[in-house]
Amino acid sequence: MEITMFFSLLLLICFLSTAQLQPNAKNELISHLKQTESQVANSVNLSDHQQTFTQDIHAVLREMSASLAELKVEVRYLQRDNEAKTKELDLIKQQYQEQVTKVRNLEQQYQAQIGELISVKARTNNTENQVEVLKRERKVKQVAFSASLMSSGNAGETGPFNTHTPLVFRYVATNIGNAYNPNTGFFTAPVRGVYHFEFYIYGHGHASYPAGAVLTKNGEHIFIAYEHQPSHAANSANGVTLLLEVGDVIFLRQWQNSRIYDNQNHHTTFSGHLLFPM
C-alpha cells in the first residue's frame, strides 16, 4: 500500500512540472488529480477493511485458542475424573466380589448348620424315643399285686363245686401296674419277664371236703396247694416263678369238691410280682 501511494505522489509531481511548461494541460491535470485522490481514498478504505478483517480474524483465533485451551483443561479434568471413577468402579467390583464370597461362605455355613441341626434333631428324637421306652419299661417293671378271696366285710365258704372253678379274689390290697383284674381273677402279663406268684388256701377241717386250689397258666395246671383233714383248720400254700410272655394269663382254680374259707382276716390270698423283664 505504501508503494502505491509513493507512485501516485511521484506521478502528481511530474504532472505539476509539465503544467508549468504547458498551461493548456491544466484541466487534464485536475482531472488526473481527482482520479488519483479517488484511487488513494479507495486504497485507504481497502487498507482499513483489510486491517479490520485481519483484526477480526485475530480476535476469532484468540477466542478459539482460549476455547481450545479451556477444552483441553476440561478434557484433562474429565480424564482424571474418569480415571477416578474407573478406580472407584474397580474398588466397588472388588468389594462386590468379596461380598459374594462372604455370602457363599455364609450359605455353606448355613447348609452345614442345617445339616447339623437335622442331625441334632434326629438324635434328639432318638433320645426322646429312648426316654419314652425307658419310661414305659420303668412303668412296666413296676408290676405287683396282692388280693384276698372275700371282699371287705364278707366272710364265708366258697364251694364245693363238682368241677374245677376259677377263683376271683375280690379284695385287692395292692395292684401296681393294674395287671390283676378283680372282676375276673386273672393276672395278665404286661411285659415279657420272670414273675413270682404265691397263693395261700384256708379251709375248715371236714371229712368229706378238702381245701385246695391250683395255679394255672393260660388254662394249664402248674402248681397246686391242697390240704384235707377231718377237723380243725386245713391250711395249704405254694409258690412258683415263671417266665411269661406278654399276654400270658395266670389265675387260680378251686379244686373240685373242695371248700375254701375267707373272712375279714384275709386267710385265702393270691399275690404276684415281676422279678425282672426279659
C-alpha positions as CSV (number, residue, x, y, z in Angstrom):
1,M,0.0,0.0,0.0
2,E,2.9,2.5,0.8
3,I,4.5,1.8,-2.7
4,T,1.2,2.6,-4.4
5,M,0.9,6.0,-2.6
6,F,4.6,6.7,-3.5
7,F,4.0,6.2,-7.2
8,S,0.8,8.3,-7.1
9,L,2.7,11.3,-5.5
10,L,5.6,10.9,-8.0
11,L,3.1,11.0,-10.8
12,L,1.5,14.1,-9.3
13,I,4.9,15.9,-9.2
14,C,5.5,15.0,-12.8
15,F,2.2,16.5,-13.8
16,L,2.9,19.6,-11.9
17,S,6.2,20.1,-13.7
18,T,4.6,19.6,-17.1
19,A,1.8,22.0,-16.2
20,Q,4.3,24.8,-15.7
21,L,5.6,24.1,-19.2
22,Q,2.2,23.6,-20.8
23,P,-0.5,25.8,-19.4
24,N,-3.1,24.2,-21.6
25,A,-3.0,20.9,-19.8
26,K,-4.4,22.3,-16.6
27,N,-7.8,20.6,-16.9
28,E,-6.2,17.3,-17.6
29,L,-4.1,17.7,-14.5
30,I,-7.0,18.5,-12.3
31,S,-8.9,15.5,-13.6
32,H,-6.0,13.3,-13.1
33,L,-5.5,14.5,-9.6
34,K,-9.1,13.7,-8.7
35,Q,-8.7,10.2,-10.1
36,T,-5.5,9.9,-8.1
37,E,-7.3,11.1,-4.9
38,S,-10.1,8.7,-5.5
39,Q,-7.7,5.8,-6.0
40,V,-5.8,6.8,-2.9
41,A,-9.1,7.0,-1.0
42,N,-10.1,3.7,-2.2
43,S,-6.7,2.3,-1.4
44,V,-7.0,3.7,2.1
45,N,-10.6,2.3,2.5
46,L,-9.4,-1.1,1.3
47,S,-6.5,-1.0,3.6
48,D,-8.8,-0.2,6.5
49,H,-11.1,-3.0,5.6
50,Q,-8.2,-5.4,5.3
51,Q,-6.9,-4.2,8.7
52,T,-10.3,-4.6,10.3
53,F,-10.7,-8.1,8.8
54,T,-7.3,-9.1,10.0
55,Q,-8.1,-7.9,13.5
56,D,-11.4,-9.8,13.4
57,I,-9.5,-12.9,12.3
58,H,-7.0,-12.5,15.1
59,A,-9.8,-11.9,17.6
60,V,-11.6,-15.1,16.5
61,L,-8.3,-17.0,16.6
62,R,-7.7,-15.7,20.1
63,E,-11.2,-16.8,21.2
64,M,-10.8,-20.2,19.5
65,S,-7.4,-20.6,21.2
66,A,-8.9,-19.7,24.6
67,S,-11.8,-22.1,24.0
68,L,-9.4,-24.8,22.9
69,A,-7.3,-24.3,26.0
70,E,-10.5,-24.5,28.1
71,L,-11.5,-27.6,26.2
72,K,-8.1,-29.1,26.8
73,V,-8.3,-28.3,30.5
74,E,-11.9,-29.7,30.7
75,V,-10.7,-32.9,28.8
76,R,-7.9,-33.3,31.2
77,Y,-10.3,-32.9,34.1
78,L,-12.7,-35.4,32.6
79,Q,-9.9,-37.8,32.0
80,R,-8.8,-37.5,35.7
81,D,-12.4,-37.8,36.8
82,N,-12.9,-40.8,34.5
83,E,-9.7,-42.4,35.9
84,A,-11.0,-41.8,39.4
85,K,-14.4,-43.2,38.5
86,T,-12.7,-46.2,37.0
87,K,-10.7,-46.9,40.1
88,E,-13.8,-46.4,42.2
89,L,-15.7,-48.8,40.0
90,D,-12.9,-51.4,40.2
91,L,-12.9,-51.0,44.0
92,I,-16.7,-51.5,44.0
93,K,-16.3,-54.6,41.9
94,Q,-13.7,-55.9,44.3
95,Q,-15.9,-55.2,47.2
96,Y,-18.8,-56.9,45.4
97,Q,-16.7,-60.0,44.7
98,E,-15.7,-60.0,48.4
99,Q,-19.3,-59.7,49.4
100,V,-20.3,-62.5,47.0
101,T,-17.6,-64.7,48.5
102,K,-18.8,-63.9,52.0
103,V,-22.4,-64.7,51.0
104,R,-21.3,-68.0,49.5
105,N,-19.3,-68.9,52.7
106,L,-22.4,-67.9,54.8
107,E,-24.6,-70.2,52.6
108,Q,-22.1,-73.0,53.1
109,Q,-22.1,-72.4,56.8
110,Y,-25.9,-72.2,56.7
111,Q,-26.2,-75.5,54.9
112,A,-23.7,-77.1,57.3
113,Q,-25.7,-75.8,60.2
114,I,-28.9,-77.1,58.7
115,G,-27.3,-80.5,58.3
116,E,-26.0,-80.3,61.9
117,L,-29.5,-79.2,63.1
118,I,-31.1,-82.1,61.3
119,S,-28.6,-84.5,62.8
120,V,-29.2,-83.0,66.3
121,K,-33.0,-83.2,65.8
122,A,-32.6,-86.8,64.7
123,R,-30.5,-87.6,67.8
124,T,-33.0,-85.7,70.0
125,N,-35.9,-87.7,68.5
126,N,-33.9,-90.9,69.1
127,T,-33.2,-89.8,72.6
128,E,-36.8,-88.9,73.2
129,N,-37.9,-92.3,71.9
130,Q,-35.4,-94.0,74.2
131,V,-36.6,-92.0,77.1
132,E,-40.2,-93.0,76.3
133,V,-39.1,-96.6,76.0
134,L,-37.3,-96.3,79.3
135,K,-40.4,-94.7,80.9
136,R,-42.6,-97.5,79.6
137,E,-40.1,-100.1,80.7
138,R,-39.9,-98.5,84.1
139,K,-43.6,-98.3,84.3
140,V,-44.0,-101.8,83.1
141,K,-41.3,-103.0,85.6
142,Q,-43.5,-101.8,88.4
143,V,-45.8,-104.8,88.5
144,A,-47.1,-106.3,91.7
145,F,-50.5,-107.3,93.2
146,S,-51.9,-108.9,96.3
147,A,-55.6,-109.9,96.9
148,S,-57.8,-112.0,99.2
149,L,-60.8,-114.1,98.3
150,M,-63.6,-112.2,100.1
151,S,-64.4,-108.6,99.6
152,S,-64.1,-106.3,102.6
153,G,-66.6,-107.1,105.4
154,N,-67.7,-110.5,103.9
155,A,-67.0,-113.9,105.3
156,G,-67.9,-117.5,104.4
157,E,-67.3,-120.7,102.5
158,T,-66.7,-121.0,98.8
159,G,-67.7,-124.3,97.3
160,P,-67.9,-127.2,97.0
161,F,-68.2,-127.5,93.2
162,N,-68.3,-130.6,91.2
163,T,-65.7,-129.3,88.8
164,H,-62.6,-127.0,88.9
165,T,-63.9,-123.5,89.2
166,P,-61.9,-120.2,88.7
167,L,-61.5,-118.2,91.9
168,V,-62.0,-114.4,91.9
169,F,-60.0,-112.6,94.6
170,R,-62.2,-109.5,95.2
171,Y,-60.4,-107.7,98.0
172,V,-57.4,-106.0,96.4
173,A,-54.7,-104.8,98.7
174,T,-52.1,-103.8,96.0
175,N,-52.4,-103.7,92.2
176,I,-49.3,-101.8,90.9
177,G,-49.5,-101.7,87.1
178,N,-53.1,-102.9,87.1
179,A,-52.1,-106.3,85.7
180,Y,-54.6,-108.1,88.0
181,N,-58.3,-107.9,87.3
182,P,-60.5,-108.2,90.5
183,N,-63.6,-108.8,88.3
184,T,-62.2,-112.0,86.6
185,G,-59.4,-113.0,89.0
186,F,-57.0,-113.0,86.0
187,F,-53.5,-111.7,86.1
188,T,-52.3,-110.8,82.6
189,A,-48.5,-110.3,82.0
190,P,-47.9,-106.8,80.6
191,V,-44.3,-107.5,79.6
192,R,-42.1,-110.5,78.9
193,G,-40.3,-111.4,82.0
194,V,-39.9,-113.5,85.1
195,Y,-42.7,-113.4,87.6
196,H,-43.1,-114.9,91.1
197,F,-46.6,-116.0,92.4
198,E,-47.7,-117.2,95.8
199,F,-51.1,-118.4,97.0
200,Y,-52.5,-119.4,100.4
201,I,-55.6,-121.6,100.8
202,Y,-57.5,-121.9,104.1
203,G,-60.4,-124.2,104.9
204,H,-62.2,-125.7,107.9
205,G,-61.4,-129.4,108.5
206,H,-64.1,-131.7,107.2
207,A,-64.2,-135.4,106.5
208,S,-65.7,-135.0,103.0
209,Y,-64.3,-131.7,101.8
210,P,-60.7,-130.8,101.4
211,A,-59.3,-127.2,100.9
212,G,-57.4,-126.8,97.7
213,A,-56.7,-124.7,94.6
214,V,-54.4,-125.0,91.6
215,L,-52.4,-122.2,89.8
216,T,-52.9,-122.2,86.0
217,K,-51.0,-120.6,83.2
218,N,-53.2,-120.0,80.1
219,G,-55.6,-122.7,81.5
220,E,-52.8,-125.2,82.1
221,H,-52.3,-126.6,85.7
222,I,-49.0,-125.6,87.1
223,F,-48.8,-125.8,90.9
224,I,-51.4,-127.0,93.5
225,A,-52.0,-126.1,97.2
226,Y,-54.1,-128.8,98.8
227,E,-55.0,-129.9,102.4
228,H,-57.5,-132.5,103.6
229,Q,-58.2,-133.2,107.3
230,P,-61.4,-134.1,109.1
231,S,-61.2,-131.3,111.8
232,H,-59.6,-128.1,112.8
233,A,-58.1,-125.8,110.1
234,A,-56.8,-127.0,106.8
235,N,-54.0,-124.7,105.5
236,S,-52.0,-125.1,102.3
237,A,-49.8,-122.8,100.3
238,N,-47.5,-122.9,97.3
239,G,-45.4,-120.6,95.1
240,V,-43.9,-120.6,91.7
241,T,-41.6,-118.5,89.5
242,L,-42.5,-118.4,85.8
243,L,-41.2,-116.9,82.6
244,L,-44.2,-115.2,81.0
245,E,-44.8,-113.7,77.6
246,V,-46.8,-110.6,77.0
247,G,-50.5,-111.5,77.4
248,D,-50.0,-114.8,79.3
249,V,-52.8,-115.2,81.9
250,I,-52.3,-116.6,85.4
251,F,-55.3,-117.4,87.7
252,L,-56.4,-119.9,90.4
253,R,-58.9,-122.7,90.1
254,Q,-60.7,-124.1,93.1
255,W,-60.2,-127.9,93.3
256,Q,-63.4,-129.8,92.6
257,N,-65.5,-130.9,95.6
258,S,-63.4,-128.7,97.9
259,R,-64.3,-125.8,100.3
260,I,-62.3,-122.6,100.8
261,Y,-62.9,-120.1,103.6
262,D,-62.1,-116.4,104.0
263,N,-63.2,-113.5,106.1
264,Q,-62.0,-110.0,107.1
265,N,-58.7,-111.5,108.3
266,H,-57.9,-112.5,104.7
267,H,-56.8,-116.1,105.2
268,T,-57.0,-117.1,101.5
269,T,-54.8,-114.9,99.3
270,F,-53.2,-114.7,95.9
271,S,-50.1,-112.5,95.2
272,G,-47.6,-112.0,92.4
273,H,-45.0,-109.5,91.1
274,L,-42.5,-109.0,88.3
275,L,-38.9,-110.0,89.2
276,F,-37.3,-108.6,86.1
277,P,-38.2,-108.2,82.4
278,M,-36.6,-110.3,79.7
